[in-house]
């Protein structure tokens, strides 16, 4: 057997390939299962839109395409589950074949066996962040376009936010308005450093209006310290100007990009901009921390399953141990989601909400593995 620093390299490769085989089979099964669930859901939504004249009717092929567009995003979400279920199945086989007992009697510790496995799955987690995240973000945008085309989209009166400020479209009589503001105060329903691009009913540009401050009242937008430039470059100044608009000021809010729609590399800049404009960044910050914890969550699942499945040397299938391993792994994931929700609502700090659940699982798994690996001294 080839050895390097007394490490049986061939044995480690075999163990790593063995667990990856179970992991990939589990991942494929989950992808197929979720694909058909998504397909059924899209079919249900399309059937509810039959007879809606302003929407296109989605064919069965269109529904399949939309379900396929969700695959990369689904893979990123189910990687920890696939690692958990695959490792439980693999470690159960090891126990039946006494792989761990033989390895331990040969002087090979469980940490030595798991180290190359954990490194490999850590790289899988890095791959999900660097490769899967950009692909899932791009495909999610394409999916949203198709959903709008076939299922429609709610026309909500909200300001959309991007790195150039806040935007909303409104009508004032026969005029079409595109309103841009550099800052917004949601509590007082006020806008600051406003630019309004005014078009007629034929969508021909008429003038640009700039104001230092704006205030939404019932069906009206009041502007202060106004400067107006028409299409002929004529400049007019006003102390106060009002637009009659169909806007419900009681529903004044800002729509930011959903966290899952942002590229991982764009997150820092987007968060800085949100903070600069005074927006609540808790939800995006927690999601960002959760995303970069993905590799550690995956190896936490493997550590927990190994610590429970390999604790007993019984060769028969113990349903209780398998069930306990599944419950512990799924509990870690769903308790994590509960803690993330607390972070979203600012009940706990985003840093704690983002890293806490994964670090708890990681340290618990490390402790349990060390407990198994520790040499027990029996006093006679």
Secondary structure, DSSP 4 states (H G I P E B T S, - for coil): --EETTEEHHHHHHHHHHHHHHHHHHHHHHHHHHHHHHHHHHHHHHHTTTT-TTSPPPPHHHHHHHHHHTHHHHHHHHHHHHHHHHHHHHHHHHHHTTHHHHHHHTT--HHHHHHHHHHHHHHHHHHIIIIIHHHHHHHHHHHHHHHHHHH-------EEEETTEEEEEEEETTEEEEEEEEEEETTTTEEEEEEEEEE-TT--EEEEEEEEEEEEETTEEEEEEEEEEETT--EEEEEEEEEE----GGG--EEPPPGGGS-GGGHHHHHHHHHHTT---HHHHHHHHHHHTHHHHHHHHHHHHHHHHSS----S--HHHHHHHHHHHHHHHHHHHHHHHHHHTTSS-HHHHHHHHHHHHHHHHHHHHHHHHSPPPPP-
